[in-house]
Amino acid sequence: MADSAWVEVSLTVDGEMAEAVAEVLRRFAPAGVVIEATAIATDYAEDEGHPVGPLRVCAYIPADDQQQETLKRLEESLWYLGRIRPLPEPEYQLVKQADWSESWNQHYTPVAVGERLVIIPAWLELPAPERIAVHIDPGMAFGTGTHPTTRLCLELIENLYSTAGTLPEAVIDVGCGSGILAVAALKLGARQALAVDIDPDALPAARENGALNGVADRLVVGLGSLAEIRRGKFAIQSAPLVLANILATVIIKLLDDGLGALVTPGGSLVLSGILDEQAGEVEQALRMNGLALVGKRQQEDWVALLAQTE
């Protein structure tokens, strides 16, 4: 594979459209999709920062005899998404396999999150010893810490582990992507975590990121979602902390299907991937399914909710 070539497909959009574009691209990208910042504001410690401005969504398509057909179907899907809200034209670049890691190196820098965490690309050293480092290989699957939905989740998780009288010892992450949320919870104090995703390409990424952070022995990664957990496919079937950073429509369906049943009595549910205009529907679904809203955070057009069992 050393001499393989890939077509890099990228679009630069605002935060409101980044996740929707990523969902389209990931249908055609076997190596996953990455959302990255186009600019970093360094108002934390030296060599740290937080993303500002538009986001760049990119994916890699194998440069093979199926390339033209794949790109045609990808462009058609983007066209339909663009009917909802106009999108820029995608940009294309031929990238050799050997250049891939160097391409990531050019775009990623440490990102401070909340008061205690810092998200660091796997190839960089820890720039701030006072923070808890979460090492991520962003070339593997969705979830790098730069998108508002992920950052909001991480802030809520960090706050729970900072203020809870009894720390949540187990965590379930539904729709784990790169595994960043489960890994962060483990590094903050959880003893074990279950991370599941319906995308089989996400699982190696989550496992690798668990190993990068020295928590692989406490992280169970599996293919599936709520139904598989409730059927007992995994050893962990409930937890005092449950996470779901997906999309609002999917979250509402999961709530109606019993997502709250995964939360042990007195436990917490962190939900993200919710646009501000959709928050009311998710809050209503929480109430209808016996969960109380106890916290809410917003960044740009995105909202994360913290709920507890009643």
C-alpha positions in Angstrom: 0.0 0.0 0.0 3.0 2.3 0.2 2.6 3.5 -3.3 -1.2 3.8 -3.3 -2.8 7.0 -4.3 -6.0 8.7 -3.0 -8.2 11.6 -4.1 -8.6 14.1 -1.3 -12.1 15.6 -1.4 -12.6 18.6 0.8 -15.1 21.4 1.5 -14.7 24.4 3.8 -18.0 25.2 5.5 -19.3 26.8 8.6 -19.9 24.9 11.8 -23.6 24.4 11.1 -23.0 22.4 8.0 -19.7 20.6 8.8 -21.3 17.5 10.4 -23.9 17.1 7.6 -21.2 17.3 5.0 -19.1 14.8 6.9 -22.1 12.4 7.0 -22.3 12.5 3.2 -18.6 12.1 2.6 -18.2 9.2 5.0 -20.5 7.1 2.8 -17.9 7.0 0.1 -14.6 7.2 2.2 -13.4 3.8 3.5 -10.7 5.5 5.6 -13.2 7.8 7.4 -13.8 11.6 7.4 -12.1 14.3 9.4 -13.3 17.7 10.4 -10.4 20.1 11.0 -10.1 23.8 12.0 -9.0 26.3 9.4 -7.5 28.5 12.1 -6.4 28.1 15.7 -6.6 30.9 18.3 -3.8 30.7 20.8 -5.3 32.3 23.8 -4.6 29.4 26.1 -1.1 28.3 27.1 1.8 28.6 24.6 1.5 26.0 21.8 -2.1 25.3 22.6 -5.2 26.8 21.0 -8.8 26.4 20.1 -10.4 26.3 16.6 -12.0 29.4 15.2 -13.7 30.2 11.9 -14.9 27.8 9.2 -14.2 24.1 9.3 -12.6 22.0 6.6 -14.3 18.6 6.0 -12.2 16.1 4.1 -12.2 12.5 3.0 -10.0 10.2 0.9 -11.3 8.2 -2.0 -9.1 5.4 -3.5 -7.7 6.5 -6.9 -8.7 3.3 -8.7 -10.9 2.2 -11.6 -14.0 3.0 -9.5 -12.8 6.5 -8.7 -14.9 8.4 -11.3 -18.1 6.5 -10.5 -17.5 7.1 -6.8 -16.9 10.8 -7.2 -20.0 11.1 -9.4 -22.2 9.6 -6.7 -20.5 11.7 -4.0 -21.1 14.9 -6.0 -24.8 13.9 -6.5 -25.2 13.5 -2.8 -23.6 16.8 -2.1 -25.9 18.4 -4.7 -29.0 17.2 -2.8 -27.6 18.4 0.5 -26.9 21.8 -1.2 -30.6 22.1 -1.9 -31.1 22.5 1.9 -28.4 25.1 2.2 -25.9 26.2 -0.5 -22.4 24.5 -0.4 -19.1 25.5 -1.9 -17.7 23.4 -4.7 -15.6 20.5 -3.4 -11.9 20.7 -3.9 -9.8 17.7 -5.2 -6.2 16.8 -4.7 -4.3 13.6 -5.6 -2.4 12.4 -2.5 0.0 9.4 -2.3 -0.2 7.0 0.6 3.3 8.0 1.7 2.2 11.6 2.0 -0.9 11.0 4.0 0.4 11.3 7.5 2.4 14.4 6.4 -0.9 15.9 5.2 -2.5 15.5 8.7 0.7 16.9 10.3 0.2 20.1 8.4 -3.2 20.8 9.8 -3.4 19.6 13.4 -2.1 21.3 16.5 -2.9 20.7 20.2 -6.4 21.9 21.2 -7.2 22.8 24.8 -10.7 21.8 25.9 -12.3 22.9 29.1 -10.1 23.4 32.2 -8.2 20.1 32.2 -8.1 18.4 28.8 -5.9 18.9 25.8 -6.4 17.0 22.5 -3.1 16.1 20.9 -2.4 14.5 17.5 -0.7 11.2 18.0 2.7 12.4 16.6 3.1 15.4 18.9 4.4 15.7 22.5 2.4 17.1 25.4 2.8 20.9 25.4 1.0 21.5 28.7 1.9 19.0 31.5 -0.8 20.4 33.8 -3.5 19.2 31.4 -4.7 15.6 30.8 -3.6 14.6 27.3 -6.0 12.7 25.0 -3.9 11.5 22.0 -5.9 11.1 18.8 -5.0 9.9 15.3 -7.4 12.0 13.3 -6.8 10.1 10.1 -8.9 7.2 11.2 -12.5 8.2 11.9 -14.9 11.0 12.8 -14.0 12.8 16.1 -10.9 14.9 16.5 -11.9 17.4 19.2 -12.0 20.4 16.9 -15.8 20.3 16.1 -18.1 22.1 18.5 -20.2 19.0 19.1 -17.2 17.0 20.4 -15.8 19.9 22.4 -19.1 20.5 24.1 -19.3 16.8 25.1 -15.8 16.8 26.4 -16.5 19.9 28.5 -19.6 18.3 30.1 -17.8 15.0 30.7 -14.9 16.9 32.3 -17.3 18.8 34.5 -18.9 15.6 35.7 -15.6 14.1 36.7 -14.6 17.4 38.4 -17.8 17.9 40.5 -19.5 14.6 41.0 -19.5 13.3 44.6 -19.1 9.8 43.2 -17.3 9.5 39.9 -19.0 7.6 37.1 -17.0 4.4 37.1 -18.4 3.0 33.8 -19.2 4.8 30.5 -21.1 3.8 27.4 -20.5 5.8 24.2 -23.1 5.2 21.5 -21.8 6.2 18.1 -18.2 6.4 19.2 -16.5 7.3 16.0 -12.8 7.7 16.8 -13.5 6.8 20.5 -12.4 10.2 21.7 -15.2 10.6 24.2 -14.8 7.2 25.8 -11.0 7.6 25.9 -11.3 11.0 27.6 -13.7 9.7 30.2 -11.3 6.9 31.0 -8.4 9.3 31.4 -10.5 11.5 33.6 -11.3 8.7 36.0 -13.7 6.1 34.6 -12.7 2.5 35.3 -14.2 1.0 32.1 -15.9 2.1 29.0 -18.0 0.5 26.2 -17.7 2.3 22.8 -20.0 1.1 20.0 -20.6 2.3 16.4 -22.6 1.0 13.5 -19.7 1.8 11.1 -17.2 -1.0 11.1 -14.4 1.3 9.9 -14.7 3.3 13.1 -13.8 0.3 15.3 -10.0 0.0 14.5 -9.7 3.8 15.0 -11.3 3.6 18.5 -9.1 0.6 19.5 -6.0 2.3 18.2 -6.8 5.5 20.1 -7.4 3.5 23.2 -3.9 2.0 22.8 -2.3 5.4 22.1 -3.7 6.6 25.5 -2.8 3.6 27.5 -6.5 2.6 28.3 -7.0 -0.3 25.8 -7.3 -2.7 28.7 -10.3 -0.8 30.0 -12.0 0.0 26.7 -14.4 -2.4 25.0 -15.1 -1.5 21.4 -17.9 -3.2 19.5 -20.0 -3.1 16.4 -23.6 -2.1 17.1 -25.8 0.5 18.8 -28.5 0.7 21.4 -30.3 -2.5 20.3 -27.2 -4.6 20.6 -26.4 -3.2 24.0 -29.9 -3.9 25.3 -29.8 -7.4 23.9 -26.8 -8.2 26.0 -24.2 -8.4 23.3 -21.6 -6.7 25.4 -20.6 -7.2 29.1 -21.5 -3.6 29.9 -25.2 -3.1 29.5 -25.7 0.0 31.7 -23.6 2.7 33.2 -23.8 5.9 35.3 -22.6 7.9 32.3 -23.9 7.4 28.8 -22.8 9.5 25.8 -24.3 10.0 22.4 -22.7 12.6 20.0 -24.6 11.8 16.8 -27.4 13.8 15.2 -30.6 15.2 16.7 -33.0 13.0 14.7 -31.0 9.9 15.6 -30.9 10.9 19.3 -34.6 11.4 19.4 -35.2 7.9 17.9 -32.7 6.4 20.4 -34.5 8.0 23.3 -37.8 6.6 22.1 -36.2 3.2 21.8 -34.9 3.2 25.4 -31.6 5.0 25.4 -32.4 6.2 28.9 -32.6 2.6 30.1 -28.8 2.4 29.7 -28.3 5.0 32.4 -28.2 3.6 36.0 -30.4 5.3 38.6 -29.0 8.8 39.4 -26.7 8.6 36.4 -26.1 11.1 33.6 -26.7 11.2 29.9 -24.7 13.6 27.7 -26.1 14.3 24.2 -24.5 16.3 21.4 -24.7 16.8 17.7 -27.8 19.0 18.2 -28.3 22.2 16.3 -29.8 25.1 18.4 -33.0 25.0 16.4 -33.4 21.2 17.2 -32.7 21.5 20.9 -36.4 21.9 21.9 -37.4 18.7 20.2 -34.6 16.7 21.9 -35.5 18.3 25.3 -39.1 17.2 24.7 -38.0 13.7 23.9 -36.0 13.6 27.2 -39.1 14.6 29.2 -41.3 12.1 27.5 -38.9 9.4 28.3 -38.5 10.2 32.0 -35.2 12.1 31.9 -34.6 15.5 33.5 -32.6 18.2 31.7 -30.0 19.5 34.2 -27.4 21.2 32.0 -27.0 22.8 28.6 -24.0 24.2 26.7 -23.8 26.0 23.4 -21.0 26.8 21.0 -21.9 28.6 17.7 -25.0 26.9 16.4 -24.4 23.6 18.3 -25.9 22.5 21.6 -25.0 19.8 24.1 -27.4 18.6 26.8 -26.9 17.0 30.1 -29.8 14.9 31.5 -30.3 12.7 34.5 -32.6 9.8 35.4 -35.5 10.9 37.5 
